[in-house]
Amino acid sequence: MSSRKSKNNNLIHADCLSQVQRILRERFCHQSPHNNLYGVQVQYKHLIELLKRTAINGESNSVLIIGPRGSGKTTLINHALKELMEIEEVCENILHVHLNGLLQINDKIALKEITRQLNLENVVGDKVFGSFAENLSFLLEALKKGDRTSSCPVIFILDEFDLFAHHKNQTLLYNLFDISQSAQTPIAVIGLTCRLDILELLEKRVKSRFSHRQIHLMNSFGFPQYVKIFKEQLSLPAEFPDKLFAEKWNESVQYLSEDRNVREVLQKHFNVSKNLRSLHMLLMLALNRVTASRPFMSAADLMEANQLCSMDSKANIVHGLSVLEICLIIAMKHLNDIYEEEPFNFQMVYNEFQKFVQRKAHSVYNFEKPVVMKAFEHLQQLELIKPMERTSGNSQREYQLMKLLLDNTQIMNALQKYPNCPTDVRQWAASSLSWL
Amino acid sequence: MAHYPTRLKTRLTYSWVGRPLLDRKLRHQTYKEICVKVEGDSTEIHIQVGQCVLIEGDDDKNPYVAKLVELFEEDSDPHSTKRARVQWFVRFCEVPDCKRHLLGRKPAAQEIFWYDYPACNDNINAETIIGPIRVVALAPDAVVPMDLKDEKIFFVKESWNEKKFRPLSSELFAELDKLQEGSPKCQKPRGAKTKSVESPSGTPEEHVVKRIESRHSASKCRHTSTHPVTPRARKRLELGSLGLPRTPNTRMSQQTSSASLGSPEGNKRKVAFSEITSPSKRSQPDKLPTLSPVLKAPEKTGKIPLSCTGGDKKASPECHMILRARITALEATEIIKEKTLSPTSGGQRSSVMPSVILKPESIKKRGAKEPEAQNEVTSTPHRTCRKSSLLTLNRIRQQLRFLGNSKSDQEEEEILSAAEISNSSSEEEEASMPSRPRRTPRRSVSRNLRSSLRSSLETPSKTPKKTSKPRTPRLAIPQIRNRNLAAQEPTSVLEQARLRLHVSAVPESLPCREQEFQDIYNFVESKLLDHTGGCMYISGVPGTGKTATVHEVVRCLQQAAQAHDVPPFRYIEVNGMKLTEPHQVYVQILQKLTGQKATANHAAELLAKRFRTQGSPQETTILLVDELDLLWTHKQDVMYNLFDWPTHKEARLVVLTIANTMDLPERIMMNRVSSRLGLTRMSFQPYTHNQLQQILVSRLKHLKAFEDDAIQLVARKVAALSGDARRCLDICRRATEICELSSQKPNSPGLVTVVHLMEAVDEMFSSSYITAIKNSSVLEQGFLRAILAEFRRSGLEEATFQQIYSQHVALCRMEGLPYPTMSESMAVCSHLGSCRLLLVEPSRNDLLLRVRLNVSQDDVLYALKEE
């Protein structure tokens, strides 16, 4: 009887859980404008006022939104656009153009894209006709014809703005900023970038035309707010269909946020990175561990997730190596100690390894040279060692100079966790002089 | 122009004068003259073919102007109407708004343009003619008399073909000139005197030159039967007469004629348009043996000047034909104007001045229709001998011009009392609506209708020729769509201030640049007055008003040109930054100069030809080249050309160049380029704080939005930084926003104070590095510390990631913090690198990647210490 009841419960939970996971994953992965904004109210106000002035008063503007990756630049602009479009007098009266420096890698492509998105008259279907020069003069002509009061304002959003600054002569930026500084069609140029030195990238005449408005997003919140964000991000919305479950879930989240271990995990995570994207990653990993049998997130889930996040990827690779390869790495480590980070070649590593093998009477590790060579090449493929110069065909592989891409501490840590590591290898790693 | 015969109220009666000339092939009856009688008035106005007339249009104040080319009646139609074929002129107000700028100057009030547009319907109802008018052709360099009392005179200087304005071709000019001059002559009864003047008939010259106005007469000889068309003048697409090769034409018309013989109709006339058949008329003279040589003569005289018209190349296929025609028909040397015109300008209305010519030919002459037929044939040949006749032509033209001037007789209408009046008279409806010539799209519709009608009547061979030409594909118009809701106007003081402070706001004057303005103005003005060219180089850091000043100069000069203080000029502006490639500058200049599109190389050739060769005198061109340094090419050919053209006397080109660096000519230009640029240099100094203050004050005139101290503060701040006026304006604009935001009461935000301005200045100029460091995570800050420690240890400004990592671990150990894994550190490093707090190598170097600080160590220390 009771088992059936629990089974029923499980079924209900499974149903709810899949919904919970869908909702939360959407929240973590999409930069949807429905997400809340944290700690950027001032910046948001600045941006929305500016956009409103462009849309309603026809005032041209240019602004750069600067902030490190994951600081919510795109979310901010999406929010602002969403709010702007909700204003009745605006939504019919505005055109926007989205460009991304990673997609529009030169002005020619960017111009075609602008023309396409504005749907000017030289656009047929989805294609833009005409040469680069024609497109440019056509677009400039089109924008020049407008005036403040009668033309439809255009909002240009340039994602990865710094990449546009690398275009030849910065023609596109010059022209956009020039329009924004002259009595033509009202436009708002909004650049998103993570580079703090962005203004130094602009040519002086381009820079002069830029209005020098900068909106900085800096993740300037402290830990208490971080915990609050954590809570908000995990909470289910009120419109969740199963009210009872939502209530329970939210309760558990509240409980989680007060848990000492969880706070510790969060603190650790916060210390490493303040941006919300990494928090989302953490929560995503934790969310994946929630199952129908354990329908609520626990502190253990979070700790596990944190461990996954902060794991050293190279140490993981070392765990999977064979004993021979470990031995080679130890030999390289000793070479590094002896020669003070000078590069080495295969022959040196092999000699070092031979010394170890000869010292130890039992020749368990006595492999033939080609086998060692193969192991050496495998390490190179894993990029644990890196050749100094590019491999040229005629140079002998044994004598090619290499460098080790592992730190001493990494090696020692990895060895400690290495399963079934022979004791003498471990001793040899600890000291190259142990045989004395 | 309210004094044009107001047709609305009066009834006009139209009647033919003279006997019809019968065009069998076309079933036309053509006339040479029409008589317009105003009801209730005894006066009659006689209008002859070749005269210029006013034609009822959509606008009663501005009736259309056209030159009468042919009068005819289509007689296969039961309700025969009087039709006329005309060559249109356009008024400036009829040119589409968007094209008007192409003229590049202000047209005089009574200036009209030869309408050189073949696609325009030129077949109108003769009863829409209002009355004769005089049109005077002017040489391209002549100035159109501005204030003439007589509104019945129009002036033609240029032609318009829906794409651009062009000076009248010399042939066209001569023809018009002749018309003008001819008109007075015509007033006298055609007599011996006229004849004597025309002496050239029979002389060799005649062959060379002859092509004659009598081309109309050719058309007149056809008796036309008209379609039941409402009495509307229609400018119709005229294809048959256009660029089609004549040879097939003739063949066709001959076919037609043969066909007509067999046609059931008792008469052999066919309904057709004279243009089509004209070549075929060769044969006609024989049929009209009654011509007296005397009669022919006057016509010939008229022809001579005409011969210069139409010298296009279009007609090359025609030439052979024409030559043949001449051989056969030379005795009757008349040449038909229509012919000459039609190839050149086709059926298009153009800006030739319809000088009203009342030809001396009278009724009798009309009987002698024979000439026309030939005329048409012969009219074209002049092209072939164009070159040889050039000299003669010039001489004649000069004479004619002289004559035309001396005879200022403006009485263009001659009333012939003895005119034979053919029996058609029509009443003009009172309502003007139905009788208006339409230039609207309806034209083509009705045309199609007609052509189909006609095709049913005609032999099939003709119809294809008449089908209307497909219109040139509509060019895409560069335009951003308009907003549905008008932009809001500023309401509060701050909003108004913001509007005025926007860089785009054009101030009434440019304070603090008076000296520079004057210098540039004087330079350009002197070049304009001297009719010479020259170069000027203007340099200055961004935001010092270079372009604005030049724009202001040009604006002032344009005003002066309107007031006739300086000769008119054309202004062209190109910007190096708005070009995709230096050579595109040619394309842009050419397009702005003439409206032509061409490839870069071709445009360069055309421009070189225009500026380097001795062309017809033209107005001065002022060329502004902004961002000159971007026109640099390896061979520097673009710059070379730009500076070389003004050195040619005929070019009359003034080049103003703008760039940022003062020593640009010395730095990047070859000697031969910089030498051509010359030494007329001017440099704009950055604004001082006083000047900036003055600029702000002048913009904010009468607007109390800023505290005085605030203005002074911002002026000093910006002057110390860059002297860039744009910056100054932007800061003030931002300050008004801050002020608005910070004020509690939304309606009375108060003044912008020093505090607001300081906030704006800080926002724009403060380095964000320190805030960025302060706001970075603990690990990031630790990493920066490790970098500093490592730098201190090694004494270098650069370290590898591995070294920093071990430092970092050591630091963490000291402070008892959990130390980061390598992956975390690497993430932190690349994160800082993407913000450009650090300069890092690509991360594929892994442990070995080298790291530098992009901020000074002191800044980092300062930022880290704060906590």
Contacts between the chains, C-beta under 8 A, distances in Angstrom:
chain1	res1	chain2	res2	distance
A	45	B	741	7.1
A	46	B	737	7.9
A	49	B	737	6.8
A	49	B	741	7.5
A	56	B	487	6.9
A	56	B	488	5.1
A	57	B	487	5.7
A	57	B	488	5.2
A	57	B	489	7.9
A	57	B	490	7.0
A	57	B	495	7.3
A	57	B	499	7.8
A	58	B	483	7.9
A	58	B	487	3.6
A	58	B	488	7.9
A	59	B	498	7.1
A	59	B	499	7.2
A	59	B	502	6.4
A	60	B	502	7.1
A	60	B	504	6.3
A	66	B	768	6.7
A	68	B	772	7.3
A	68	B	776	7.9
A	68	B	831	6.5
A	68	B	834	7.0
A	68	B	835	5.0
A	69	B	831	6.7
A	69	B	834	5.9
A	89	B	485	5.4
A	92	B	483	8.0
A	92	B	484	5.1
A	92	B	485	7.1
A	93	B	483	4.3
A	93	B	484	5.7
A	93	B	485	5.3
A	95	B	480	7.3
A	95	B	481	7.6
A	107	B	580	7.5
A	108	B	580	7.8
A	118	B	480	6.7
A	120	B	476	7.3
A	120	B	478	6.6
A	120	B	479	7.4
A	120	B	480	7.5
A	121	B	476	3.6
A	121	B	477	5.6
A	121	B	478	7.1
A	121	B	479	7.1
A	122	B	476	4.4
A	122	B	478	7.9
A	132	B	580	4.8
A	133	B	579	7.2
A	133	B	580	4.6
A	133	B	581	6.9
A	133	B	584	4.8
A	133	B	587	6.8
A	136	B	578	6.9
A	136	B	579	7.6
A	136	B	580	5.5
A	137	B	578	7.5
A	137	B	588	7.0
A	138	B	476	7.4
A	138	B	478	4.9
A	139	B	478	7.2
A	140	B	578	5.8
A	141	B	478	3.9
A	142	B	478	3.6
A	142	B	479	5.4
A	142	B	480	5.4
A	143	B	480	6.3
A	145	B	478	6.6
A	145	B	479	5.5
A	145	B	480	7.2
A	146	B	479	7.7
A	146	B	480	5.1
A	148	B	487	6.2
A	148	B	504	7.7
A	149	B	486	6.0
A	149	B	487	4.6
A	150	B	482	5.3
A	150	B	483	6.6
A	150	B	486	7.1
A	150	B	487	7.6
A	151	B	480	5.4
A	151	B	481	7.9
A	151	B	482	6.1
A	151	B	483	6.4
A	152	B	480	5.8
A	152	B	481	5.2
A	152	B	482	6.1
A	152	B	483	4.3
A	153	B	483	7.0
A	154	B	480	6.6
A	169	B	577	6.7
A	169	B	630	6.2
A	171	B	577	6.1
A	171	B	578	7.6
A	171	B	580	7.0
A	174	B	577	4.5
A	174	B	578	8.0
A	175	B	577	6.8
A	175	B	578	6.1
A	178	B	577	7.5
A	181	B	503	4.3
A	181	B	504	5.9
A	181	B	726	6.7
A	182	B	503	7.4
A	182	B	504	4.8
A	183	B	504	4.2
A	183	B	505	7.3
A	183	B	506	6.5
A	184	B	504	7.6
A	185	B	480	5.0
A	186	B	487	7.5
A	194	B	834	5.3
A	194	B	835	5.9
A	195	B	834	7.4
A	195	B	835	6.7
A	195	B	836	4.9
A	196	B	768	5.3
A	196	B	769	5.9
A	196	B	772	5.8
A	196	B	835	5.3
A	196	B	836	5.3
A	196	B	837	6.7
A	197	B	836	4.5
A	197	B	854	6.7
A	204	B	541	7.4
A	204	B	542	5.6
A	204	B	660	6.8
A	205	B	542	4.7
A	205	B	577	7.4
A	205	B	627	7.0
A	205	B	660	6.4
A	207	B	542	7.5
A	208	B	541	8.0
A	208	B	542	3.3
A	208	B	543	4.6
A	208	B	724	5.5
A	208	B	726	5.5
A	208	B	727	7.4
A	209	B	542	7.5
A	209	B	726	6.8
A	211	B	730	4.6
A	211	B	733	7.7
A	211	B	734	7.9
A	212	B	727	6.6
A	212	B	730	5.7
A	212	B	731	7.9
A	212	B	764	4.3
A	212	B	765	7.8
A	213	B	730	7.5
A	213	B	734	6.5
A	213	B	763	7.6
A	213	B	764	7.2
A	214	B	763	7.1
A	214	B	764	7.1
A	214	B	768	7.2
A	216	B	768	5.4
A	216	B	771	6.6
A	216	B	772	7.7
A	218	B	771	6.0
A	218	B	772	6.2
A	218	B	775	3.9
A	219	B	775	5.9
A	220	B	775	4.7
A	268	B	818	7.3
A	270	B	777	6.9
A	270	B	778	7.7
A	271	B	777	5.9
A	271	B	778	4.0
A	271	B	779	5.5
A	272	B	777	6.2
A	272	B	778	7.8
A	272	B	779	4.8
A	272	B	820	7.0
A	272	B	824	5.6
A	272	B	827	7.9
A	272	B	828	7.4
A	273	B	777	5.4
A	273	B	779	7.2
A	273	B	780	7.9
A	273	B	827	7.3
A	273	B	828	7.5
A	273	B	831	7.3
A	274	B	775	7.5
A	274	B	776	7.3
A	274	B	777	4.6
A	310	B	820	7.8
A	310	B	821	5.9
A	310	B	823	7.6
A	310	B	824	5.8
A	311	B	821	6.9
A	311	B	823	6.9
A	312	B	821	3.8
A	312	B	822	5.1
A	312	B	823	5.0
A	312	B	824	7.9
A	313	B	822	8.0
A	313	B	823	5.0
A	314	B	822	6.1
A	314	B	823	7.3
A	315	B	821	7.5
A	315	B	822	7.7
A	383	B	846	7.3
A	386	B	846	7.1
A	386	B	848	7.4
A	403	B	848	6.3
A	405	B	846	4.9
A	405	B	847	4.9
A	405	B	848	7.4
A	406	B	847	7.6
A	407	B	802	6.1
A	407	B	805	6.4
A	407	B	806	7.0
A	407	B	822	6.4
A	407	B	847	6.8
A	409	B	806	7.7
A	409	B	809	6.5
A	410	B	822	5.8
